[in-house]
């Protein structure tokens, strides 16, 4: 369960990083994303590939390649992002061990997962960008090169 949660959080963090630093026009490299997330590049590559295959990210090849958003941030729901990296059965294959678990704990856990899915379905990458702005996180500005001879 912990590994799945970490993978889902990484996918959301990647999408926010790309939206924040590149958007739909520019590309940001996997190495830059990994550095900002404090993770190894090869550790995030499978997540980047899943997000690209799902059409959430566009993968650009070449020396100025990298990743950019596949759709506008307001159209990218967190539930869709999380679903790309989690398998469909969600680890529910194991039956609860005892009567109390089957009668109380398992239904409670299912209820909490449903609430979480509903909440993620309402949130978009655009909402996360707004939260970043409200927290005082500023987008990096790139100053144009100015050559004086």
Backbone as a ProteinNet text record, in pm:
[ID]
protein_1_A
[PRIMARY]
XXXXXXXXXXXXXXXXXXXXXXXXXXXXXXXXXXXXXXXXXXXXXXXXXXXXXXXXXXXXXXXXXXXXXXXXXXXXXXXXXXXXXXXXXXXXXXXXXXXXXXXXXXXXXXXXXXXXXXXXXXXXXXXXXXXXXXXXXXXXXXXXXXXXX
[TERTIARY]
82.6	0	87	195	282.1	348.3	394.6	459.5	362	238.9	138.5	114.2	105.2	81.9	198	318.6	436.4	437.3	399.4	396.1	290.1	174.3	67.5	111.4	175.6	223.2	329.7	415.9	518.2	453.8	351.2	283	221.1	155.1	95	204.3	313.2	423.6	486.8	501.5	557.9	467.6	338	245.2	245.8	250.3	255.4	386.5	496.2	626.2	627.3	576.5	573.4	482.4	366.7	274	336.7	407.2	465.8	584.9	667.3	791.4	786.5	690.2	687.6	550.8	446.7	313.5	293.4	222.2	194.3	285.5	361.5	441.3	585.8	648.1	789.1	799.9	917.3	942.6	1041	1026.5	1117.1	1178.2	1307.5	1376.7	1346.4	1356.4	1336.3	1439.9	1561.9	1666.8	1631.5	1576.8	1536.6	1420.7	1324.8	1211.5	1262.5	1346	1399.4	1476.8	1556.6	1634	1543.1	1440.3	1349.3	1268.8	1239	1164.5	1254.7	1384.9	1478.4	1478.7	1456.7	1453.4	1550.5	1579.6	1666.5	1588.2	1655.6	1588.5	1533.2	1611.9	1564	1448.7	1433.9	1322.3	1190.2	1196.9	1072.6	1040.3	1135.1	1113.3	989.4	966.2	844.8	716.1	716.5	598.6	580.7	690.8	683.8	630.1	674.9	627.7	478.4	431.9	288.4	206.8	253.2	181.8	180.5	290.2	296.9	204	207.1	119.9	-27.6	-60.9	-200.2	-239.5	-142.7	-172.6	-175.8	-134.6	-132.9	-10.1	98.3	219.6	252	310.6	366.9	516.5	572.2	715.6	777.3	875.9	943.1	1085.4	1124.1	1259.4	1353.9	1481.7	1582.6	1655.8	1754.8	1838.8	1760.8	1653.8	1572.5	1442.6	1446.3	1328.8	1300.8	1200	1157.9	1009.5	943.7	800.9	726.8	604.2	513.6	374	282.3	147.2	78.9	4.6	-69.3	-200.4	-250	-374.8	-361.2	-451.7	-447.2	-462.1	-399	-404.3	-546.2	-639.2	-777.3	-847.5	-792.1	-851.4	-783.6	-682.5	-607.2	-651.6	-737.7	-790.6	-691.6	-677.5	-583.3	-622.6	-751.3	-794.9	-741.7	-739.6	-688.7	-537.6	-468.5	-323	-290.1	-356.8	-332.4	-367.2	-476	-518.9	-416	-334.9	-237.1	-124.6	-99.9	13.1	-29	-158	-205.1	-275.2	-253	-322.4	-468.8	-551.3	-696.6	-746.5	-685.8	-739.3	-704	-603.9	-570.5	-526	-485.9	-439.7	-554	-675.6	-789.9	-808	-710.7	-725.2	-731.3	-667.1	-666.8	-799.2	-853.9	-976	-939	-1026.1	-998.7	-976.9	-886.5	-844.9	-950.5	-1020.4	-1114.5	-1250.7	-1342	-1479.3	-1485.4	-1413.1	-1415.3	-1358.3	-1249	-1190.1	-1287.8	-1353.2	-1446.8	-1570.4	-1617.4	-1741	-1720.4	-1601.9	-1582.2	-1466	-1347.5	-1227.3	-1228	-1255.9	-1255.2	-1358.3	-1484.2	-1580	-1538.1	-1478.3	-1430.4	-1321.9	-1228.7	-1119.6	-1173.5	-1269.8	-1332	-1401.4	-1467.7	-1535.4	-1434.4	-1322.7	-1219.6	-1157.8	-1134.8	-1080.1	-1177.4	-1306.5	-1407.5	-1410.5	-1400.9	-1397.4	-1274.2	-1162.5	-1038.4	-1051.1	-1104.3	-1123.4	-1215.6	-1323.9	-1416.4	-1347.5	-1267.2	-1196.1	-1095.5	-1021.5	-924	-991.8	-1112.8	-1186.7	-1229	-1241.1	-1280.1	-1160.5	-1040.7	-922.9	-851.3	-797.1	-721	-580.4	-494.5	-359.3	-366.1	-464.5	-483.2	-510.6	-586.7	-612.8	-483.4	-394.7	-266.8	-178.7	-183.2	-106.4	-157.6	-289.2	-347.4	-301.9	-296.2	-249.1	-103.4	-23.9	116.6	127.2	47.1	48.3	2.4	-101	-150.4	-46.8	38.2	144.5	266.8	262.5	373.7	482.3	458	556.8	544.2	652.5	651.4	709.6	650.2	703.4	837	928.8	1058.4	1041.1	1114.2	1110.1	1240.4	1229.3	1348.4	1367.7	1481.3	1510.3	1568.6	1523.5	1577.5	1725.3	1798.1	1938.7	1950.9	2044.8	2064	2212.8	2243.6	2381.7	2407.3	2511.7	2550.9	2691.4	2709.4	2841.9	2896.1
-119.1	0	125.5	124.6	242.1	270.5	165.8	184.4	246	199.4	253.6	401.1	436.5	575.9	663.1	616.1	692.5	712.7	610.5	619.9	720.7	718.4	813.9	956	974.4	1107.6	1156.8	1066.3	1102.7	1146.6	1075.5	1111.7	1251.3	1280.3	1412.4	1519.1	1489.7	1586.1	1613.9	1510.9	1528.6	1618.5	1590.1	1670.9	1816.7	1838.8	1975.7	2042.4	1969.8	2025.5	2066.2	1979.6	2010.6	2130.3	2133.1	2245.8	2375.4	2366.9	2485	2538.8	2447.2	2489.4	2490.4	2420.5	2414.4	2448	2392.7	2413.8	2334.2	2394.5	2323.4	2367.7	2474.7	2527.6	2479	2479.4	2440.3	2299.2	2242.6	2109.7	2122.3	2033.9	2028.8	1888.8	1881.8	1752.6	1665	1534.6	1438.9	1461.1	1496.9	1521.7	1640.7	1747.9	1865	1831.5	1754.4	1714.4	1633.3	1534.1	1448	1529.2	1623.9	1706.1	1787.7	1849.4	1930.4	1844.9	1719.9	1630.4	1560.3	1572.7	1505.8	1355.2	1310.1	1167.6	1136.1	1008.1	964	965.3	1003.4	1008.2	872.8	769.3	636.9	590.9	649.9	616.5	675.3	790.7	853.9	820.4	761	729.1	642.7	535.7	456.3	538.2	628.4	712.8	808.8	868.4	956.3	881.4	757.6	677.6	647.5	612.3	587.8	712.7	827.6	953.2	988.9	960.4	986.5	894	765	669.3	704.1	760.1	797	928.9	997	1123.4	1243.2	1223.4	1333.7	1421.8	1360.9	1433.3	1407.1	1506.1	1487.4	1471	1371	1346.5	1402.2	1489.1	1551.3	1497.9	1446.7	1393.2	1502.4	1475.4	1565.8	1640.4	1723	1793	1890.7	1947.6	2038.3	1969.4	1837.2	1758	1750.9	1675.1	1658.7	1630.5	1688.4	1664	1796.3	1796.3	1908.3	1850.3	1932.5	1885.1	1841	1734.4	1685.1	1759.2	1821.3	1897.8	2017.2	2113.5	2227.4	2180.8	2250.5	2210	2195.4	2275.9	2268.1	2140.8	2071.5	1947.3	1822.3	1840.1	1727	1701.1	1602.7	1568.1	1477.5	1500.8	1422	1274.5	1245.6	1105.4	1032.8	1101.3	1041.4	1019.2	1113.8	1101.9	982.1	971.5	862.4	728.2	724.7	599.3	547	633.9	587.8	507.2	527.2	458.4	348.9	337.7	232.8	125.7	1	-104.9	-106.3	-161.7	-156.8	-225.5	-339.9	-410.3	-338	-248.2	-166.7	-245	-369.5	-446.9	-502.9	-504.4	-554.9	-705.3	-775	-917.3	-999.1	-951.7	-1025.1	-1007.2	-1118.7	-1111.6	-1072.7	-1001.6	-967.5	-1093.4	-1083.4	-1200.2	-1250.5	-1163	-1206.8	-1142.4	-1181.7	-1130.5	-980.9	-927.9	-783.4	-706.2	-757.3	-691.6	-692.2	-806.3	-817.9	-731.1	-721.8	-648.7	-499.7	-460.4	-319.7	-253.9	-311.6	-245.9	-240.8	-350.8	-353.2	-255.2	-254.7	-155.8	-11.5	10.8	145.6	188.7	98.7	129.9	157.1	77.4	98.4	233.6	271.1	400.5	515.2	502.6	607.2	618	504.7	507.3	574.2	548	610.2	761.8	805.1	949.1	1013.6	944.6	996.3	1006.1	902.3	905.5	1019.7	1039.8	1149.5	1285	1301	1427.6	1451.2	1348.1	1359.7	1388.3	1338.2	1361.8	1508.2	1577.6	1719.3	1812.4	1767.4	1852.7	1838.8	1951.4	1952	2003.5	1990.5	2044.6	2197.5	2260	2405.5	2442.7	2358.8	2384	2378.6	2285.9	2275.2	2396.7	2447.4	2568.1	2685.4	2694.2	2800.1	2784.6	2660.8	2637	2678.1	2652.7	2693	2845	2915.1	3061.2	3112.6	3050.2	3091.1	3066.6	2966.9	2936.4	3024.7	3110.5	3201.5	3144.9	3031.2	2972.4	3042.8	3099.5	3174.4	3090.7	3107.7	3039.8	3100.8	3018.2	3072.9	3160.5	3268.8	3355.6	3341.9	3330.9	3319.6	3454.7	3515	3643.1	3620.2	3696.5	3680	3719.9	3650.7	3685.4	3821.7	3900	4034.8	4050.5	4052.7	4067.6	4211.3	4268	4402.5	4396.1	4454.8	4453.5	4593.4
0	0	0	77.6	85.9	-48.5	-117.5	-246.2	-345.9	-345.6	-436.2	-405.9	-279.2	-242.8	-287.7	-269.4	-310.9	-462.1	-534.8	-681	-725.9	-661.3	-694.1	-660.9	-547.2	-509.2	-606.3	-651.5	-749.1	-879.6	-924.5	-1049.3	-1038.4	-928	-908	-902.1	-831.2	-819.7	-956.1	-1038.2	-1172.2	-1255.8	-1253.5	-1332.6	-1286.6	-1157.6	-1107	-1147.2	-1138.7	-1176.1	-1323.2	-1409.4	-1552.7	-1578.1	-1514.3	-1532.5	-1483.4	-1373.3	-1310.7	-1390.1	-1442.8	-1508.2	-1660.3	-1720.5	-1866.2	-1923.6	-1866	-1920.6	-2047	-2144.9	-2269.8	-2382.2	-2362	-2472.5	-2470.7	-2356.9	-2347.4	-2292	-2303.7	-2248.6	-2132.9	-2036.9	-1923.7	-1921.2	-1894.9	-1902.4	-1780.7	-1802.2	-1693.3	-1583.7	-1622.6	-1522.8	-1434	-1494.3	-1415.3	-1321.6	-1371.7	-1287.9	-1169.5	-1197	-1091.3	-987.6	-1034.7	-942.5	-850.2	-907.7	-825.6	-728.1	-767.4	-678.8	-577.8	-597.3	-507.2	-525.2	-648.8	-678.3	-791.2	-804.4	-913.4	-1043.8	-1150.3	-1281.7	-1320.9	-1303.5	-1343.7	-1254.6	-1137.8	-1050.1	-1097	-1164.3	-1210.7	-1356.7	-1428.1	-1570.1	-1594.2	-1515.9	-1540.4	-1522.1	-1427.4	-1404.1	-1521.3	-1568.3	-1684.9	-1806.8	-1825.1	-1938	-1926.2	-1805.7	-1785.2	-1816	-1768.7	-1791	-1939.9	-2009	-2153.7	-2231.1	-2196.8	-2265.2	-2246.4	-2131.4	-2102.6	-2169.1	-2231.4	-2297.6	-2204.1	-2080.3	-1984.3	-2003.8	-2051.4	-2086.3	-2232.2	-2296.6	-2430	-2412.8	-2477.5	-2473.6	-2601.1	-2584.2	-2698.3	-2703.8	-2819.2	-2837.7	-2885.4	-2870.1	-2921.9	-2812.7	-2854	-2756.4	-2668.8	-2717.3	-2635.8	-2595.2	-2594.3	-2562.9	-2414.7	-2384.1	-2246.4	-2242.9	-2144.3	-2126.3	-2112.3	-2164.5	-2144.7	-2125.5	-2078.5	-2053.2	-2181.9	-2174.3	-2288.9	-2309.8	-2204.8	-2210.6	-2116.2	-2126.6	-2034.8	-1889.3	-1795.1	-1653.5	-1598.5	-1644.8	-1593.7	-1638.8	-1738.2	-1788.4	-1732.7	-1650.9	-1596.5	-1452.6	-1433.6	-1301.6	-1227.8	-1098.1	-1018.6	-1016.3	-1019.5	-1020.8	-1143.9	-1256.6	-1380.9	-1371.2	-1311	-1294.6	-1206	-1093.4	-999	-1063.4	-1138.9	-1202.1	-1301.9	-1360.2	-1459	-1395.9	-1267.5	-1204.3	-1107	-1080.8	-990.9	-1071.5	-1033.6	-1105.2	-1063.8	-1151.3	-1133.8	-1007.7	-971.5	-854	-725	-730.4	-614.5	-493.6	-511.8	-397.4	-314.7	-364.5	-289.1	-305	-358.2	-385	-255.7	-147.6	-21.6	50.4	98.1	177.7	320.6	390.1	529.7	612.3	711.6	787.7	886.3	955	1058	1041.3	1130.1	1122.5	1143.6	1241.9	1266.5	1148.2	1094.6	979	862.2	838.2	727.1	747.8	870.7	898.6	918.1	967	1003.7	929.6	940.3	888.5	735.6	670.6	524.8	466.3	513.4	462	491.3	608.5	641.7	543.7	515.3	423	283.1	240.2	108.9	103.5	212.2	219.3	210.1	280.3	276.9	138.2	72	-63.8	-160.3	-144.2	-231.2	-209.3	-83.8	-54.5	-117	-107.3	-165.9	-317.3	-382	-527.4	-569.2	-493.8	-524.6	-513.4	-409.1	-390.1	-502.9	-539.2	-647.4	-781.3	-799.2	-923.6	-936.9	-825	-828.7	-847.9	-813.4	-821.1	-954.9	-1002.5	-1127.4	-1101	-1200.4	-1190.9	-1176	-1240.8	-1227.2	-1081.6	-1009.2	-867.4	-786.4	-821.3	-750.3	-777.5	-899.9	-932.4	-849.6	-832.9	-748.5	-603.7	-556.1	-419.2	-402.9	-504.7	-500.2	-492.3	-571.1	-568.7	-432.2	-375.6	-244.1	-134.7	-154.7	-58.7	-79.3	-181.7	-207.8	-296	-357.9	-448.1	-582.2	-626.5	-752.1	-864.5	-981.5	-1099.5	-1136.5	-1184	-1225.5	-1348.7	-1350.6	-1468	-1542.2	-1669.7	-1754	-1821.5	-1792.1	-1854	-1992.9	-2090	-2224.9	-2229.1	-2312.9	-2329.4	-2393.6	-2344	-2396.6	-2430	-2555.8	-2598.4	-2638.6	-2581.7	-2618.1	-2672.3	-2790.2	-2852.6	-2855.7
[MASK]
+++++++++++++++++++++++++++++++++++++++++++++++++++++++++++++++++++++++++++++++++++++++++++++++++++++++++++++++++++++++++++++++++++++++++++++++++++++

